[in-house]
Amino acid sequence: MSLTTLRRNIAVLLDCGLVIRRDSPNGKRYARKGQGGSIEQAYGFDLTPLLARADEFRQLAEIVETERKALRVIKERLTICRRDVVKLIDAGISEAVPGNWRRFRQRYDTTIAKLPRKPSRELLEAIVNDLEDLWADVHETLESFVISQNMNPNESQNGTHIQDSNPNLHSNDESEYGLGNEAEAGLSVAETDNLRTLPKRDLPLGMVLNACPEIATYALGGPIRTWRDFVAAAEEVRPHMGVSPSAWQEAVEVMGKQDAAITLAAILQRTEHIRSRGGYLRSLVEKAQDDKFSAWPMIMALLNARMSTMETTAARKTGGGADDGARSTSGGANPASIEISSALEKSLRGKGWQ
């Protein structure tokens, strides 16, 4: 701190009465000591008022810290809400779901336009509430479409699992890398006839966590809330899966950290059915280099498997029975606890996956 700044701050403390100036006759700061070395008279700055109000300032500091935490939390809610609303609107448009999507987009733009460069916490809360109302309206539109699609028997009869797009690929991967029964694992890494039919948008984090719940057990410092947390959990589980640092680095360089982490999480979800996780990952990296691999089919296959397990469990509870040959593909999770939103069900059974 420069001398000029120091003097200016001291002047403010003097004006506030937090510091008292006791000048000596010659203007210097010194202390006069008596017998035994005790100070009888001191000249300079007296900090007695500051000490007397120490508890008050401590309470004020706690209030400031609480406000700072509340501001950080509301900013996180704003970021998540903005991302989810945009993704839902994009999903509705790309899947040609009936709805006034232009109006939804206008409401979003109008709400975000209220956001100044340095907003207060109260303003952020108001904006987040508006965005959450918009999210509810968009979500209701998508759910209504899902319900109408599920009520059409032809839709359910025509829906197929994406992992069946190229059944011959499984045997090739097993013979070259010794990966085990991929069909039993429920992972779809097939080279689709046309990757351009897959969605171009990124996979939503919530969808990936629904499909790959095992990765959450390796999260560091709490639940997975962001893609950074997700990548960190993937890096944590990598050595436990026997994936070498070189294989992981190659996957990151080719796919990017986010898609590499998604791929690793999908492999972890069905790891008991894959003999060589590292070799399997390398085979996917080779396909990605040739633009013949996307993480979407893997996640869709896992979600389809979990939905099938959930439906089978529900049928058993209602006395409908189930085929004795049916097997759970939820990675050991309790099927009754699986929660898949209608928006995710739309992504599984929408037109893009028929």
C-alpha atoms as a printed R data frame, in Angstrom:
    type eleno elety resid chain resno       x       y       z
1   ATOM     1    CA   MET     A     1   0.000   0.000   0.000
2   ATOM     2    CA   SER     A     2   1.420   3.384  -0.950
3   ATOM     3    CA   LEU     A     3   1.888   6.129   1.643
4   ATOM     4    CA   THR     A     4  -0.801   8.258  -0.027
5   ATOM     5    CA   THR     A     5  -3.363   5.420   0.139
6   ATOM     6    CA   LEU     A     6  -2.422   4.694   3.745
7   ATOM     7    CA   ARG     A     7  -2.975   8.324   4.740
8   ATOM     8    CA   ARG     A     8  -6.330   8.415   2.936
9   ATOM     9    CA   ASN     A     9  -7.571   5.286   4.713
10  ATOM    10    CA   ILE     A    10  -6.402   6.550   8.107
11  ATOM    11    CA   ALA     A    11  -8.296   9.782   7.469
12  ATOM    12    CA   VAL     A    12 -11.484   7.765   6.819
13  ATOM    13    CA   LEU     A    13 -10.998   5.812  10.074
14  ATOM    14    CA   LEU     A    14 -10.495   9.087  11.965
15  ATOM    15    CA   ASP     A    15 -13.688  10.557  10.474
16  ATOM    16    CA   CYS     A    16 -15.627   7.424  11.471
17  ATOM    17    CA   GLY     A    17 -14.291   7.615  15.014
18  ATOM    18    CA   LEU     A    18 -12.754   4.164  14.862
19  ATOM    19    CA   VAL     A    19  -9.263   5.546  15.447
20  ATOM    20    CA   ILE     A    20  -8.294   8.488  17.693
21  ATOM    21    CA   ARG     A    21  -5.241  10.556  16.934
22  ATOM    22    CA   ARG     A    22  -3.161  11.582  19.958
23  ATOM    23    CA   ASP     A    23  -0.465  13.957  18.826
24  ATOM    24    CA   SER     A    24   2.621  14.681  20.882
25  ATOM    25    CA   PRO     A    25   3.888  18.247  21.387
26  ATOM    26    CA   ASN     A    26   6.407  17.803  18.584
27  ATOM    27    CA   GLY     A    27   4.077  15.842  16.309
28  ATOM    28    CA   LYS     A    28   6.034  12.591  16.644
29  ATOM    29    CA   ARG     A    29   4.710   9.215  17.767
30  ATOM    30    CA   TYR     A    30   6.371   7.769  20.859
31  ATOM    31    CA   ALA     A    31   5.625   6.266  24.265
32  ATOM    32    CA   ARG     A    32   6.863   7.423  27.665
33  ATOM    33    CA   LYS     A    33   7.581   4.542  29.999
34  ATOM    34    CA   GLY     A    34   7.639   4.578  33.759
35  ATOM    35    CA   GLN     A    35   9.275   2.351  36.322
36  ATOM    36    CA   GLY     A    36   9.274  -1.317  35.450
37  ATOM    37    CA   GLY     A    37   8.875  -0.564  31.712
38  ATOM    38    CA   SER     A    38   5.126   0.087  31.804
39  ATOM    39    CA   ILE     A    39   3.803   2.726  29.377
40  ATOM    40    CA   GLU     A    40   2.580   5.852  31.163
41  ATOM    41    CA   GLN     A    41   1.859   8.039  28.156
42  ATOM    42    CA   ALA     A    42   1.648   7.107  24.450
43  ATOM    43    CA   TYR     A    43   1.322   9.380  21.457
44  ATOM    44    CA   GLY     A    44   0.117   8.267  18.020
45  ATOM    45    CA   PHE     A    45  -3.048   6.383  17.052
46  ATOM    46    CA   ASP     A    46  -5.395   5.095  19.744
47  ATOM    47    CA   LEU     A    47  -7.281   1.949  18.648
48  ATOM    48    CA   THR     A    48  -9.499   1.744  21.732
49  ATOM    49    CA   PRO     A    49 -12.765   2.530  19.804
50  ATOM    50    CA   LEU     A    50 -11.978  -0.179  17.255
51  ATOM    51    CA   LEU     A    51 -11.394  -2.721  20.017
52  ATOM    52    CA   ALA     A    52 -14.577  -1.713  21.831
53  ATOM    53    CA   ARG     A    53 -16.687  -2.391  18.721
54  ATOM    54    CA   ALA     A    54 -14.892  -5.610  17.707
55  ATOM    55    CA   ASP     A    55 -17.957  -7.819  18.342
56  ATOM    56    CA   GLU     A    56 -20.137  -5.513  16.269
57  ATOM    57    CA   PHE     A    57 -17.727  -5.645  13.349
58  ATOM    58    CA   ARG     A    58 -17.488  -9.423  13.642
59  ATOM    59    CA   GLN     A    59 -21.267  -9.699  13.313
60  ATOM    60    CA   LEU     A    60 -21.272  -7.335  10.343
61  ATOM    61    CA   ALA     A    61 -18.555  -9.444   8.686
62  ATOM    62    CA   GLU     A    62 -20.703 -12.571   9.137
63  ATOM    63    CA   ILE     A    63 -23.657 -10.805   7.536
64  ATOM    64    CA   VAL     A    64 -21.495  -9.793   4.568
65  ATOM    65    CA   GLU     A    65 -20.204 -13.369   4.200
66  ATOM    66    CA   THR     A    66 -23.750 -14.774   4.337
67  ATOM    67    CA   GLU     A    67 -24.857 -12.341   1.651
68  ATOM    68    CA   ARG     A    68 -21.876 -13.285  -0.494
69  ATOM    69    CA   LYS     A    69 -22.753 -16.995  -0.224
70  ATOM    70    CA   ALA     A    70 -26.399 -16.302  -1.058
71  ATOM    71    CA   LEU     A    71 -25.317 -14.327  -4.114
72  ATOM    72    CA   ARG     A    72 -23.101 -17.192  -5.265
73  ATOM    73    CA   VAL     A    73 -25.933 -19.715  -4.847
74  ATOM    74    CA   ILE     A    74 -28.423 -17.612  -6.818
75  ATOM    75    CA   LYS     A    75 -25.859 -17.131  -9.588
76  ATOM    76    CA   GLU     A    76 -25.423 -20.911  -9.798
77  ATOM    77    CA   ARG     A    77 -29.218 -21.345  -9.996
78  ATOM    78    CA   LEU     A    78 -29.340 -18.750 -12.772
79  ATOM    79    CA   THR     A    79 -26.631 -20.525 -14.771
80  ATOM    80    CA   ILE     A    80 -28.296 -23.933 -14.440
81  ATOM    81    CA   CYS     A    81 -31.765 -22.574 -15.217
82  ATOM    82    CA   ARG     A    82 -30.558 -20.700 -18.313
83  ATOM    83    CA   ARG     A    83 -28.821 -23.812 -19.607
84  ATOM    84    CA   ASP     A    84 -31.796 -26.110 -18.984
85  ATOM    85    CA   VAL     A    85 -34.325 -23.749 -20.583
86  ATOM    86    CA   VAL     A    86 -32.201 -23.329 -23.708
87  ATOM    87    CA   LYS     A    87 -31.652 -27.082 -24.035
88  ATOM    88    CA   LEU     A    88 -35.364 -27.855 -23.612
89  ATOM    89    CA   ILE     A    89 -36.351 -25.251 -26.203
90  ATOM    90    CA   ASP     A    90 -33.717 -26.559 -28.637
91  ATOM    91    CA   ALA     A    91 -34.912 -30.129 -28.031
92  ATOM    92    CA   GLY     A    92 -38.515 -29.157 -28.732
93  ATOM    93    CA   ILE     A    93 -37.574 -27.391 -31.974
94  ATOM    94    CA   SER     A    94 -35.234 -30.131 -33.213
95  ATOM    95    CA   GLU     A    95 -37.783 -32.883 -32.457
96  ATOM    96    CA   ALA     A    96 -40.587 -30.874 -34.147
97  ATOM    97    CA   VAL     A    97 -42.728 -30.953 -31.010
98  ATOM    98    CA   PRO     A    98 -45.944 -28.924 -31.466
99  ATOM    99    CA   GLY     A    99 -45.714 -25.695 -29.479
100 ATOM   100    CA   ASN     A   100 -45.191 -21.950 -29.653
101 ATOM   101    CA   TRP     A   101 -41.405 -22.194 -29.495
102 ATOM   102    CA   ARG     A   102 -40.914 -18.705 -30.915
103 ATOM   103    CA   ARG     A   103 -42.911 -17.311 -28.000
104 ATOM   104    CA   PHE     A   104 -40.859 -19.358 -25.527
105 ATOM   105    CA   ARG     A   105 -37.653 -18.021 -27.060
106 ATOM   106    CA   GLN     A   106 -38.995 -14.439 -26.883
107 ATOM   107    CA   ARG     A   107 -39.860 -14.875 -23.204
108 ATOM   108    CA   TYR     A   108 -36.360 -16.166 -22.553
109 ATOM   109    CA   ASP     A   109 -34.694 -13.276 -24.407
110 ATOM   110    CA   THR     A   110 -36.904 -10.716 -22.634
111 ATOM   111    CA   THR     A   111 -36.065 -12.147 -19.226
112 ATOM   112    CA   ILE     A   112 -32.329 -12.275 -19.877
113 ATOM   113    CA   ALA     A   113 -32.392  -8.706 -21.219
114 ATOM   114    CA   LYS     A   114 -33.244  -7.551 -17.673
115 ATOM   115    CA   LEU     A   115 -29.887  -8.837 -16.450
116 ATOM   116    CA   PRO     A   116 -27.454  -5.932 -15.867
117 ATOM   117    CA   ARG     A   117 -23.703  -6.256 -15.669
118 ATOM   118    CA   LYS     A   118 -23.638  -6.216 -11.860
119 ATOM   119    CA   PRO     A   119 -27.096  -7.282 -10.652
120 ATOM   120    CA   SER     A   120 -28.246  -7.344  -7.045
121 ATOM   121    CA   ARG     A   121 -29.281 -10.556  -5.346
122 ATOM   122    CA   GLU     A   122 -32.931  -9.454  -5.284
123 ATOM   123    CA   LEU     A   123 -32.933  -8.849  -9.046
124 ATOM   124    CA   LEU     A   124 -31.242 -12.207  -9.694
125 ATOM   125    CA   GLU     A   125 -33.897 -13.989  -7.634
126 ATOM   126    CA   ALA     A   126 -36.664 -12.300  -9.639
127 ATOM   127    CA   ILE     A   127 -35.027 -13.298 -12.944
128 ATOM   128    CA   VAL     A   128 -34.494 -16.883 -11.762
129 ATOM   129    CA   ASN     A   129 -38.160 -17.123 -10.732
130 ATOM   130    CA   ASP     A   130 -39.213 -15.959 -14.211
131 ATOM   131    CA   LEU     A   131 -36.898 -18.498 -15.848
132 ATOM   132    CA   GLU     A   132 -38.184 -21.298 -13.630
133 ATOM   133    CA   ASP     A   133 -41.750 -20.419 -14.640
134 ATOM   134    CA   LEU     A   134 -40.654 -20.545 -18.285
135 ATOM   135    CA   TRP     A   135 -38.938 -23.904 -17.675
136 ATOM   136    CA   ALA     A   136 -42.172 -25.281 -16.198
137 ATOM   137    CA   ASP     A   137 -44.183 -24.163 -19.241
138 ATOM   138    CA   VAL     A   138 -41.677 -25.649 -21.709
139 ATOM   139    CA   HIS     A   139 -41.451 -28.860 -19.702
140 ATOM   140    CA   GLU     A   140 -45.241 -29.176 -19.631
141 ATOM   141    CA   THR     A   141 -45.356 -28.763 -23.420
142 ATOM   142    CA   LEU     A   142 -42.814 -31.543 -23.888
143 ATOM   143    CA   GLU     A   143 -44.552 -33.836 -21.393
144 ATOM   144    CA   SER     A   144 -47.892 -33.335 -23.120
145 ATOM   145    CA   PHE     A   145 -46.284 -34.376 -26.394
146 ATOM   146    CA   VAL     A   146 -44.780 -37.480 -24.764
147 ATOM   147    CA   ILE     A   147 -48.146 -38.492 -23.328
148 ATOM   148    CA   SER     A   148 -49.852 -38.061 -26.685
149 ATOM   149    CA   GLN     A   149 -47.119 -40.134 -28.384
150 ATOM   150    CA   ASN     A   150 -47.342 -42.930 -25.806
151 ATOM   151    CA   MET     A   151 -51.117 -43.122 -26.245
152 ATOM   152    CA   ASN     A   152 -50.590 -43.926 -29.935
153 ATOM   153    CA   PRO     A   153 -50.073 -47.719 -30.180
154 ATOM   154    CA   ASN     A   154 -48.333 -47.436 -33.540
155 ATOM   155    CA   GLU     A   155 -45.601 -45.292 -32.033
156 ATOM   156    CA   SER     A   156 -44.763 -47.877 -29.380
157 ATOM   157    CA   GLN     A   157 -44.829 -50.696 -31.891
158 ATOM   158    CA   ASN     A   158 -42.490 -48.908 -34.282
159 ATOM   159    CA   GLY     A   159 -39.987 -47.793 -31.623
160 ATOM   160    CA   THR     A   160 -36.735 -49.787 -31.645
161 ATOM   161    CA   HIS     A   161 -33.548 -49.653 -29.623
162 ATOM   162    CA   ILE     A   162 -30.669 -47.910 -31.301
163 ATOM   163    CA   GLN     A   163 -28.196 -50.610 -30.233
164 ATOM   164    CA   ASP     A   164 -29.676 -52.934 -32.877
165 ATOM   165    CA   SER     A   165 -28.554 -50.709 -35.765
166 ATOM   166    CA   ASN     A   166 -25.519 -52.838 -36.554
167 ATOM   167    CA   PRO     A   167 -25.496 -56.196 -34.740
168 ATOM   168    CA   ASN     A   168 -22.432 -57.444 -36.647
169 ATOM   169    CA   LEU     A   169 -20.123 -54.960 -34.973
170 ATOM   170    CA   HIS     A   170 -20.138 -56.700 -31.592
171 ATOM   171    CA   SER     A   171 -18.358 -59.794 -32.814
172 ATOM   172    CA   ASN     A   172 -15.661 -57.718 -34.523
173 ATOM   173    CA   ASP     A   173 -14.885 -55.771 -31.346
174 ATOM   174    CA   GLU     A   174 -14.775 -58.904 -29.209
175 ATOM   175    CA   SER     A   175 -12.354 -60.747 -31.478
176 ATOM   176    CA   GLU     A   176  -9.979 -57.796 -31.792
177 ATOM   177    CA   TYR     A   177  -9.981 -56.462 -28.235
178 ATOM   178    CA   GLY     A   178 -11.481 -59.231 -26.116
179 ATOM   179    CA   LEU     A   179 -14.199 -56.956 -24.763
180 ATOM   180    CA   GLY     A   180 -16.789 -59.500 -23.679
181 ATOM   181    CA   ASN     A   181 -20.451 -59.599 -24.536
182 ATOM   182    CA   GLU     A   182 -21.309 -56.032 -25.548
183 ATOM   183    CA   ALA     A   183 -24.887 -56.977 -26.370
184 ATOM   184    CA   GLU     A   184 -25.320 -58.226 -22.816
185 ATOM   185    CA   ALA     A   185 -23.627 -55.088 -21.505
186 ATOM   186    CA   GLY     A   186 -26.300 -53.027 -23.182
187 ATOM   187    CA   LEU     A   187 -23.847 -50.557 -24.750
188 ATOM   188    CA   SER     A   188 -24.402 -49.325 -28.281
189 ATOM   189    CA   VAL     A   189 -21.165 -48.434 -30.051
190 ATOM   190    CA   ALA     A   190 -22.367 -49.471 -33.444
191 ATOM   191    CA   GLU     A   191 -21.390 -47.563 -36.517
192 ATOM   192    CA   THR     A   192 -24.726 -46.129 -37.517
193 ATOM   193    CA   ASP     A   193 -25.524 -46.067 -41.191
194 ATOM   194    CA   ASN     A   194 -25.713 -42.269 -41.035
195 ATOM   195    CA   LEU     A   195 -24.319 -40.351 -38.052
196 ATOM   196    CA   ARG     A   196 -25.905 -37.209 -39.413
197 ATOM   197    CA   THR     A   197 -29.243 -38.476 -38.086
198 ATOM   198    CA   LEU     A   198 -27.944 -38.159 -34.524
199 ATOM   199    CA   PRO     A   199 -28.602 -34.920 -32.587
200 ATOM   200    CA   LYS     A   200 -25.895 -32.293 -33.041
201 ATOM   201    CA   ARG     A   201 -26.441 -30.746 -29.593
202 ATOM   202    CA   ASP     A   202 -24.481 -31.838 -26.524
203 ATOM   203    CA   LEU     A   203 -25.900 -34.462 -24.232
204 ATOM   204    CA   PRO     A   204 -27.601 -32.889 -21.181
205 ATOM   205    CA   LEU     A   205 -25.776 -33.640 -17.941
206 ATOM   206    CA   GLY     A   206 -28.966 -34.844 -16.258
207 ATOM   207    CA   MET     A   207 -29.586 -37.375 -19.020
208 ATOM   208    CA   VAL     A   208 -26.053 -38.748 -18.723
209 ATOM   209    CA   LEU     A   209 -26.343 -39.084 -14.930
210 ATOM   210    CA   ASN     A   210 -29.661 -40.924 -15.345
211 ATOM   211    CA   ALA     A   211 -28.039 -43.341 -17.759
212 ATOM   212    CA   CYS     A   212 -24.772 -43.751 -15.796
213 ATOM   213    CA   PRO     A   213 -25.544 -43.454 -12.068
214 ATOM   214    CA   GLU     A   214 -22.431 -45.446 -11.055
215 ATOM   215    CA   ILE     A   215 -20.148 -42.501 -11.870
216 ATOM   216    CA   ALA     A   216 -21.749 -40.502  -9.034
217 ATOM   217    CA   THR     A   217 -20.085 -42.763  -6.446
218 ATOM   218    CA   TYR     A   218 -16.702 -41.394  -7.529
219 ATOM   219    CA   ALA     A   219 -17.675 -37.718  -7.296
220 ATOM   220    CA   LEU     A   220 -15.270 -35.560  -5.313
221 ATOM   221    CA   GLY     A   221 -16.617 -33.238  -2.640
222 ATOM   222    CA   GLY     A   222 -20.336 -33.823  -3.092
223 ATOM   223    CA   PRO     A   223 -22.867 -34.560  -5.849
224 ATOM   224    CA   ILE     A   224 -22.126 -33.959  -9.522
225 ATOM   225    CA   ARG     A   225 -23.630 -30.588 -10.469
226 ATOM   226    CA   THR     A   226 -21.498 -29.443 -13.401
227 ATOM   227    CA   TRP     A   227 -19.570 -30.943 -16.290
228 ATOM   228    CA   ARG     A   228 -16.364 -30.082 -14.431
229 ATOM   229    CA   ASP     A   229 -17.513 -32.301 -11.536
230 ATOM   230    CA   PHE     A   230 -18.407 -35.034 -14.020
231 ATOM   231    CA   VAL     A   231 -14.984 -34.963 -15.720
232 ATOM   232    CA   ALA     A   232 -13.261 -34.978 -12.319
233 ATOM   233    CA   ALA     A   233 -15.233 -38.091 -11.314
234 ATOM   234    CA   ALA     A   234 -14.246 -39.795 -14.591
235 ATOM   235    CA   GLU     A   235 -10.568 -39.005 -13.961
236 ATOM   236    CA   GLU     A   236 -10.972 -40.415 -10.455
237 ATOM   237    CA   VAL     A   237 -12.498 -43.721 -11.601
238 ATOM   238    CA   ARG     A   238 -10.135 -44.228 -14.578
239 ATOM   239    CA   PRO     A   239  -7.343 -46.058 -12.673
240 ATOM   240    CA   HIS     A   240  -9.891 -48.272 -10.885
241 ATOM   241    CA   MET     A   241 -11.154 -49.435 -14.287
242 ATOM   242    CA   GLY     A   242  -7.686 -50.376 -15.501
243 ATOM   243    CA   VAL     A   243  -7.636 -47.672 -18.177
244 ATOM   244    CA   SER     A   244  -4.076 -46.490 -18.751
245 ATOM   245    CA   PRO     A   245  -3.167 -42.779 -18.682
246 ATOM   246    CA   SER     A   246  -2.165 -42.985 -22.345
247 ATOM   247    CA   ALA     A   247  -5.546 -44.432 -23.367
248 ATOM   248    CA   TRP     A   248  -7.352 -41.720 -21.421
249 ATOM   249    CA   GLN     A   249  -5.170 -38.960 -22.863
250 ATOM   250    CA   GLU     A   250  -5.783 -40.235 -26.383
251 ATOM   251    CA   ALA     A   251  -9.542 -40.265 -25.753
252 ATOM   252    CA   VAL     A   252  -9.443 -36.686 -24.440
253 ATOM   253    CA   GLU     A   253  -7.437 -35.490 -27.452
254 ATOM   254    CA   VAL     A   254  -9.783 -37.121 -29.973
255 ATOM   255    CA   MET     A   255 -13.197 -36.774 -28.297
256 ATOM   256    CA   GLY     A   256 -12.686 -33.851 -25.957
257 ATOM   257    CA   LYS     A   257 -12.821 -34.095 -22.165
258 ATOM   258    CA   GLN     A   258 -16.609 -34.063 -21.909
259 ATOM   259    CA   ASP     A   259 -17.328 -36.810 -24.464
260 ATOM   260    CA   ALA     A   260 -14.385 -38.874 -23.205
261 ATOM   261    CA   ALA     A   261 -15.804 -38.692 -19.675
262 ATOM   262    CA   ILE     A   262 -19.279 -39.667 -20.925
263 ATOM   263    CA   THR     A   263 -17.829 -42.657 -22.769
264 ATOM   264    CA   LEU     A   264 -15.883 -43.769 -19.706
265 ATOM   265    CA   ALA     A   265 -18.985 -43.432 -17.512
266 ATOM   266    CA   ALA     A   266 -20.977 -45.589 -19.942
267 ATOM   267    CA   ILE     A   267 -18.251 -48.249 -19.880
268 ATOM   268    CA   LEU     A   268 -18.240 -48.107 -16.059
269 ATOM   269    CA   GLN     A   269 -22.005 -48.639 -15.993
270 ATOM   270    CA   ARG     A   270 -21.621 -52.025 -17.720
271 ATOM   271    CA   THR     A   271 -18.037 -52.759 -16.664
272 ATOM   272    CA   GLU     A   272 -18.816 -56.283 -15.434
273 ATOM   273    CA   HIS     A   273 -19.604 -57.313 -19.023
274 ATOM   274    CA   ILE     A   274 -16.430 -55.867 -20.572
275 ATOM   275    CA   ARG     A   275 -13.199 -57.766 -20.107
276 ATOM   276    CA   SER     A   276 -10.797 -55.051 -21.317
277 ATOM   277    CA   ARG     A   277 -12.032 -51.564 -20.513
278 ATOM   278    CA   GLY     A   278  -8.879 -49.914 -21.808
279 ATOM   279    CA   GLY     A   279  -8.977 -51.811 -25.101
280 ATOM   280    CA   TYR     A   280 -12.661 -51.037 -25.465
281 ATOM   281    CA   LEU     A   281 -12.010 -47.327 -24.964
282 ATOM   282    CA   ARG     A   282  -9.228 -47.376 -27.550
283 ATOM   283    CA   SER     A   283 -11.539 -49.034 -30.076
284 ATOM   284    CA   LEU     A   284 -14.075 -46.247 -29.585
285 ATOM   285    CA   VAL     A   285 -11.346 -43.632 -29.982
286 ATOM   286    CA   GLU     A   286 -10.391 -45.183 -33.326
287 ATOM   287    CA   LYS     A   287 -14.009 -44.958 -34.472
288 ATOM   288    CA   ALA     A   288 -14.188 -41.349 -33.290
289 ATOM   289    CA   GLN     A   289 -11.102 -40.513 -35.343
290 ATOM   290    CA   ASP     A   290 -12.963 -41.752 -38.416
291 ATOM   291    CA   ASP     A   291 -16.155 -39.870 -37.430
292 ATOM   292    CA   LYS     A   292 -17.929 -43.183 -36.888
293 ATOM   293    CA   PHE     A   293 -18.706 -42.839 -33.188
294 ATOM   294    CA   SER     A   294 -21.084 -40.718 -31.101
295 ATOM   295    CA   ALA     A   295 -21.826 -40.904 -27.377
296 ATOM   296    CA   TRP     A   296 -25.565 -40.450 -28.032
297 ATOM   297    CA   PRO     A   297 -26.314 -44.129 -28.951
298 ATOM   298    CA   MET     A   298 -24.490 -45.380 -25.834
299 ATOM   299    CA   ILE     A   299 -26.507 -43.156 -23.521
300 ATOM   300    CA   MET     A   300 -29.767 -43.895 -25.345
301 ATOM   301    CA   ALA     A   301 -29.141 -47.642 -25.060
302 ATOM   302    CA   LEU     A   302 -28.457 -47.408 -21.323
303 ATOM   303    CA   LEU     A   303 -31.546 -45.262 -20.763
304 ATOM   304    CA   ASN     A   304 -33.671 -47.664 -22.816
305 ATOM   305    CA   ALA     A   305 -32.382 -50.544 -20.714
306 ATOM   306    CA   ARG     A   306 -33.192 -48.739 -17.473
307 ATOM   307    CA   MET     A   307 -36.665 -47.822 -18.707
308 ATOM   308    CA   SER     A   308 -37.331 -51.431 -19.699
309 ATOM   309    CA   THR     A   309 -36.231 -52.602 -16.254
310 ATOM   310    CA   MET     A   310 -38.480 -50.020 -14.610
311 ATOM   311    CA   GLU     A   311 -41.471 -51.095 -16.696
312 ATOM   312    CA   THR     A   312 -40.819 -54.779 -15.925
313 ATOM   313    CA   THR     A   313 -40.606 -54.062 -12.204
314 ATOM   314    CA   ALA     A   314 -43.824 -52.050 -12.309
315 ATOM   315    CA   ALA     A   315 -45.584 -54.894 -14.128
316 ATOM   316    CA   ARG     A   316 -44.471 -57.373 -11.460
317 ATOM   317    CA   LYS     A   317 -45.689 -55.126  -8.663
318 ATOM   318    CA   THR     A   318 -49.106 -54.839 -10.291
319 ATOM   319    CA   GLY     A   319 -49.319 -58.589 -10.755
320 ATOM   320    CA   GLY     A   320 -48.775 -58.445 -14.500
321 ATOM   321    CA   GLY     A   321 -45.801 -60.775 -14.313
322 ATOM   322    CA   ALA     A   322 -42.700 -60.683 -16.489
323 ATOM   323    CA   ASP     A   323 -40.662 -63.011 -18.631
324 ATOM   324    CA   ASP     A   324 -38.360 -65.155 -16.487
325 ATOM   325    CA   GLY     A   325 -35.584 -64.525 -18.976
326 ATOM   326    CA   ALA     A   326 -35.654 -60.752 -18.440
327 ATOM   327    CA   ARG     A   327 -32.597 -59.379 -16.748
328 ATOM   328    CA   SER     A   328 -31.897 -56.036 -15.093
329 ATOM   329    CA   THR     A   329 -29.468 -53.822 -16.990
330 ATOM   330    CA   SER     A   330 -29.332 -50.983 -14.500
331 ATOM   331    CA   GLY     A   331 -25.850 -51.780 -13.202
332 ATOM   332    CA   GLY     A   332 -27.073 -53.299  -9.905
333 ATOM   333    CA   ALA     A   333 -29.265 -50.328  -8.950
334 ATOM   334    CA   ASN     A   334 -32.669 -50.876  -7.437
335 ATOM   335    CA   PRO     A   335 -35.034 -50.640 -10.427
336 ATOM   336    CA   ALA     A   336 -37.798 -49.211  -8.312
337 ATOM   337    CA   SER     A   337 -35.622 -46.220  -7.479
338 ATOM   338    CA   ILE     A   338 -34.932 -45.298 -11.092
339 ATOM   339    CA   GLU     A   339 -36.335 -41.891 -11.964
340 ATOM   340    CA   ILE     A   340 -36.520 -40.859 -15.612
341 ATOM   341    CA   SER     A   341 -38.407 -37.718 -16.455
342 ATOM   342    CA   SER     A   342 -40.870 -37.465 -19.286
343 ATOM   343    CA   ALA     A   343 -38.500 -35.135 -21.088
344 ATOM   344    CA   LEU     A   344 -35.898 -37.909 -21.157
345 ATOM   345    CA   GLU     A   345 -38.519 -40.386 -22.267
346 ATOM   346    CA   LYS     A   346 -39.250 -38.060 -25.166
347 ATOM   347    CA   SER     A   347 -35.615 -38.165 -26.207
348 ATOM   348    CA   LEU     A   348 -35.707 -41.971 -26.121
349 ATOM   349    CA   ARG     A   349 -38.968 -42.453 -27.976
350 ATOM   350    CA   GLY     A   350 -39.107 -39.339 -30.105
351 ATOM   351    CA   LYS     A   351 -38.924 -39.357 -33.858
352 ATOM   352    CA   GLY     A   352 -35.153 -39.106 -33.909
353 ATOM   353    CA   TRP     A   353 -34.735 -42.574 -32.339
354 ATOM   354    CA   GLN     A   354 -37.319 -44.614 -34.206
